[in-house]
């Protein structure tokens, strides 16, 4: 078997597009290291990565099909049997695929619990060594850490001092964790800032649609140049204008990179992947965390307290609140280059 024939399955969770997009620099690094990535996921995440990497082989995994209710913790608890079943099914899919493809030398799972196997190195990617869930945080963190220990390594996309993830990635537990630096698919460019406000809509339904409706309502009479990226991945890209606003159903990485570099201000959810991307591009941002999603609420509060970026809940947001951004320093970080040392376990090193 030659070096170029070594394949690695990389499997992001289909929950919004954040897990999929932060896998892009890993996929590119694997290709640079002469591995052949195989993309495994479902839904929008799989469709998005198919369009980003049209020549790569893909595997359809069972969907966790996580949905939001008014009470997120209760909703997730009620869906637990369905999630466990999906994890068991994806574990079986991976096992069957490995039996038929002996040239697969590793697995990289971004928050997919069942993408692991005892016969080859299995890596888990997460910035949440601790899972915040209110009064049950200790229990949910313990359960997540038990899952993490089933993998050979846990890659944490942050600096060693947990600069961007805060207490989410701080743990004294022996989880074989490696801090791999800030991951982003983007590169900073010095472009004219012709977009006054770039609104990036994301997240699972129905919160994504609620986010979209509220922001469109707030900016519909605005005289500035507003661009909306709606986060709806379809077979074909669509673009249309309404008053001062330009809309895209979705954009791929190269175009979004250009949009962000060309924007004065970004409005988006406080998802961790968005934070990393905007930090690399050194952007001023206004965050609107998803209601009852405690990770996003914590990250927004954490960056607010550090005077990095302001935030608001969705119901209280107004376009005038963007004036607060001037009092904050904005995000800034250097993107980390992944190298052969990180992938050493797939070479048997």
TORLONU-12697 format. One record per residue (C-alpha): residue in three letters; x, y, z. Coordinates in steps of 0.1 Angstrom, whole numbers, padded with zeros to 4 digits, always signed. Layout:
N
AlaXYZ
...
% end
This chain:
349
Unk+0000+0000+0000
Unk+0014+0034-0010
Unk+0013+0065+0010
Unk-0011+0082-0014
Unk-0037+0053-0010
Unk-0042+0058+0027
Unk-0077+0070+0034
Unk-0091+0088+0064
Unk-0128+0092+0071
Unk-0138+0126+0085
Unk-0173+0129+0099
Unk-0188+0162+0111
Unk-0221+0163+0130
Unk-0250+0178+0109
Unk-0261+0205+0134
Unk-0260+0238+0115
Unk-0229+0241+0093
Unk-0203+0249+0120
Unk-0190+0213+0124
Unk-0188+0209+0087
Unk-0170+0241+0079
Unk-0144+0237+0106
Unk-0135+0204+0091
Unk-0125+0221+0058
Unk-0090+0231+0070
Unk-0085+0195+0083
Unk-0096+0180+0050
Unk-0072+0203+0031
Unk-0044+0195+0055
Unk-0050+0157+0050
Unk-0048+0162+0013
Unk-0015+0181+0017
Unk-0002+0152+0038
Unk-0010+0128+0009
Unk-0040+0112+0026
Unk-0073+0107+0008
Unk-0102+0121+0029
Unk-0136+0104+0028
Unk-0164+0127+0040
Unk-0191+0110+0061
Unk-0222+0129+0073
Unk-0258+0136+0065
Unk-0282+0164+0055
Unk-0269+0200+0049
Unk-0235+0192+0063
Unk-0229+0165+0037
Unk-0244+0185+0009
Unk-0222+0215+0017
Unk-0190+0194+0019
Unk-0199+0177-0014
Unk-0200+0211-0031
Unk-0168+0222-0014
Unk-0150+0189-0024
Unk-0168+0175-0054
Unk-0142+0149-0062
Unk-0140+0132-0027
Unk-0158+0100-0019
Unk-0187+0104+0006
Unk-0206+0081+0030
Unk-0242+0088+0041
Unk-0245+0084+0078
Unk-0278+0081+0098
Unk-0292+0115+0109
Unk-0293+0124+0146
Unk-0322+0146+0135
Unk-0320+0168+0166
Unk-0347+0194+0168
Unk-0354+0223+0191
Unk-0383+0226+0215
Unk-0393+0256+0237
Unk-0374+0238+0265
Unk-0341+0227+0249
Unk-0329+0205+0278
Unk-0363+0187+0279
Unk-0364+0184+0242
Unk-0329+0168+0240
Unk-0338+0144+0269
Unk-0369+0133+0250
Unk-0349+0127+0219
Unk-0322+0107+0236
Unk-0335+0073+0225
Unk-0335+0085+0189
Unk-0300+0099+0192
Unk-0287+0067+0208
Unk-0302+0046+0180
Unk-0286+0069+0153
Unk-0252+0065+0171
Unk-0255+0027+0170
Unk-0265+0028+0134
Unk-0236+0051+0123
Unk-0212+0029+0143
Unk-0225-0001+0123
Unk-0221+0018+0090
Unk-0185+0027+0098
Unk-0177-0009+0108
Unk-0192-0023+0076
Unk-0173+0003+0055
Unk-0140-0005+0072
Unk-0145-0042+0066
Unk-0148-0036+0029
Unk-0121-0009+0026
Unk-0088-0020+0042
Unk-0070+0011+0030
Unk-0088+0033+0056
Unk-0061+0041+0083
Unk-0080+0065+0105
Unk-0112+0081+0116
Unk-0118+0118+0126
Unk-0152+0125+0142
Unk-0164+0160+0148
Unk-0190+0154+0176
Unk-0203+0121+0160
Unk-0202+0096+0189
Unk-0204+0065+0167
Unk-0176+0073+0143
Unk-0149+0052+0159
Unk-0134+0018+0157
Unk-0110-0002+0178
Unk-0090-0014+0148
Unk-0077+0019+0136
Unk-0068+0053+0153
Unk-0100+0073+0160
Unk-0099+0110+0168
Unk-0127+0131+0183
Unk-0129+0169+0177
Unk-0146+0191+0202
Unk-0141+0224+0220
Unk-0166+0213+0247
Unk-0148+0191+0272
Unk-0174+0205+0294
Unk-0210+0206+0282
Unk-0231+0234+0298
Unk-0267+0224+0306
Unk-0276+0245+0337
Unk-0279+0225+0369
Unk-0272+0193+0349
Unk-0238+0205+0336
Unk-0217+0182+0358
Unk-0237+0152+0345
Unk-0236+0162+0308
Unk-0199+0170+0310
Unk-0192+0136+0327
Unk-0212+0117+0300
Unk-0194+0136+0272
Unk-0160+0129+0288
Unk-0169+0092+0289
Unk-0176+0093+0252
Unk-0143+0112+0245
Unk-0123+0085+0263
Unk-0135+0059+0238
Unk-0113+0077+0212
Unk-0076+0076+0209
Unk-0072+0114+0209
Unk-0093+0144+0214
Unk-0084+0175+0193
Unk-0095+0208+0208
Unk-0096+0237+0183
Unk-0083+0265+0205
Unk-0051+0278+0220
Unk-0036+0260+0250
Unk-0049+0288+0273
Unk-0085+0283+0260
Unk-0085+0319+0247
Unk-0118+0316+0228
Unk-0136+0286+0243
Unk-0131+0296+0280
Unk-0142+0271+0306
Unk-0157+0249+0279
Unk-0123+0234+0271
Unk-0107+0235+0306
Unk-0105+0200+0322
Unk-0081+0182+0344
Unk-0094+0149+0332
Unk-0070+0127+0312
Unk-0088+0128+0279
Unk-0058+0125+0256
Unk-0066+0161+0246
Unk-0045+0181+0222
Unk-0050+0218+0217
Unk-0045+0221+0179
Unk-0049+0259+0176
Unk-0076+0281+0160
Unk-0091+0263+0130
Unk-0105+0284+0101
Unk-0111+0278+0065
Unk-0104+0315+0058
Unk-0075+0338+0052
Unk-0074+0375+0060
Unk-0074+0398+0029
Unk-0072+0435+0027
Unk-0103+0443+0006
Unk-0124+0475+0004
Unk-0151+0472+0030
Unk-0181+0478+0007
Unk-0206+0458+0028
Unk-0219+0478+0057
Unk-0235+0449+0075
Unk-0231+0412+0067
Unk-0258+0391+0083
Unk-0249+0354+0085
Unk-0280+0332+0094
Unk-0273+0297+0107
Unk-0283+0269+0130
Unk-0309+0241+0131
Unk-0346+0247+0126
Unk-0368+0263+0137
Unk-0343+0287+0153
Unk-0327+0295+0119
Unk-0360+0306+0104
Unk-0369+0327+0135
Unk-0334+0343+0133
Unk-0339+0351+0096
Unk-0373+0367+0100
Unk-0363+0389+0129
Unk-0331+0402+0112
Unk-0349+0409+0079
Unk-0376+0428+0098
Unk-0349+0449+0116
Unk-0330+0458+0085
Unk-0358+0461+0059
Unk-0358+0500+0061
Unk-0321+0504+0066
Unk-0303+0526+0041
Unk-0270+0509+0044
Unk-0257+0481+0021
Unk-0268+0449+0039
Unk-0260+0414+0027
Unk-0278+0383+0041
Unk-0264+0348+0038
Unk-0293+0326+0048
Unk-0275+0292+0054
Unk-0300+0272+0033
Unk-0279+0247+0014
Unk-0296+0237-0019
Unk-0285+0223-0052
Unk-0281+0257-0068
Unk-0271+0291-0054
Unk-0298+0318-0055
Unk-0293+0356-0052
Unk-0320+0383-0050
Unk-0325+0419-0038
Unk-0352+0435-0017
Unk-0348+0472-0011
Unk-0313+0478+0003
Unk-0307+0441+0011
Unk-0290+0415-0011
Unk-0299+0378-0002
Unk-0280+0346-0009
Unk-0296+0312+0000
Unk-0260+0300+0007
Unk-0224+0307-0003
Unk-0194+0284-0004
Unk-0162+0291+0015
Unk-0143+0313-0011
Unk-0173+0336-0016
Unk-0181+0339+0021
Unk-0144+0346+0028
Unk-0146+0375+0004
Unk-0178+0388+0019
Unk-0165+0388+0054
Unk-0132+0404+0044
Unk-0153+0431+0026
Unk-0176+0438+0055
Unk-0174+0465+0081
Unk-0196+0446+0106
Unk-0208+0411+0109
Unk-0240+0400+0127
Unk-0243+0362+0135
Unk-0248+0335+0161
Unk-0221+0330+0187
Unk-0213+0296+0174
Unk-0177+0285+0181
Unk-0168+0280+0144
Unk-0181+0315+0136
Unk-0159+0329+0164
Unk-0128+0312+0150
Unk-0135+0323+0115
Unk-0141+0359+0125
Unk-0111+0360+0147
Unk-0088+0349+0119
Unk-0103+0377+0097
Unk-0100+0402+0126
Unk-0136+0414+0123
Unk-0159+0435+0144
Unk-0190+0414+0152
Unk-0223+0416+0170
Unk-0235+0382+0184
Unk-0270+0370+0188
Unk-0268+0336+0207
Unk-0294+0310+0201
Unk-0319+0311+0230
Unk-0315+0283+0255
Unk-0284+0270+0237
Unk-0261+0274+0267
Unk-0228+0270+0249
Unk-0236+0300+0226
Unk-0250+0320+0255
Unk-0218+0313+0275
Unk-0195+0322+0246
Unk-0213+0355+0239
Unk-0212+0365+0276
Unk-0175+0354+0278
Unk-0165+0375+0249
Unk-0186+0404+0261
Unk-0169+0404+0295
Unk-0135+0404+0277
Unk-0146+0435+0258
Unk-0143+0416+0226
Unk-0178+0418+0212
Unk-0213+0429+0222
Unk-0243+0407+0221
Unk-0281+0407+0225
Unk-0308+0381+0226
Unk-0329+0379+0195
Unk-0361+0394+0208
Unk-0344+0426+0220
Unk-0321+0431+0190
Unk-0325+0463+0170
Unk-0303+0476+0141
Unk-0294+0506+0163
Unk-0276+0482+0187
Unk-0248+0478+0162
Unk-0235+0512+0174
Unk-0222+0494+0205
Unk-0196+0476+0184
Unk-0173+0507+0184
Unk-0166+0502+0222
Unk-0153+0467+0217
Unk-0119+0455+0205
Unk-0131+0429+0181
Unk-0119+0394+0174
Unk-0083+0386+0164
Unk-0062+0354+0161
Unk-0037+0336+0139
Unk-0050+0305+0121
Unk-0030+0274+0130
Unk-0014+0254+0103
Unk-0020+0216+0107
Unk+0010+0195+0099
Unk+0024+0160+0097
Unk+0031+0159+0135
Unk-0007+0161+0143
Unk-0014+0133+0118
Unk+0014+0111+0131
Unk-0010+0086+0147
Unk-0023+0077+0113
Unk+0012+0069+0102
Unk+0016+0047+0132
Unk+0040+0072+0149
% end
